[in-house]
Amino acid sequence: MLIQQETQNEEKITNLFLREKPIALLLCLLNNNKIQYPSLLAKESKCTYSHTVHLLQKMEKANLINFQKKGRLKLVGLTNKGEAVSELFKQLHKTL
């Protein structure tokens, strides 16, 4: 049961990154090399705000990004793992 659950989690994460918008979000964070607001990320990746927040929550669970609260503001930044994954997608994009 535990092995099946781990496999399902891996598949969910894999399916997340075989889509255009999640990759665009990671590349926006990597290319701008700074912490950003979710609304700015949504605009740059040409994605709706609600879909952006949903994807960011999934990425946070996968330890690819982290949220930082500054007063009323919620900022998004890449973790070390997120930066490594983003670099891989950037290289893949250049190759293709």
Secondary structure, DSSP 8 states (H G I E B T S, - for coil): -HHHHHHHHHHHHHHHTTSHHHHHHHHHHHHHTS-B-HHHHHHHTT--HHHHHHHHHHHHHTTSEEEEEETTEEEEEE-HHHHHHHHHHHHHHHH-
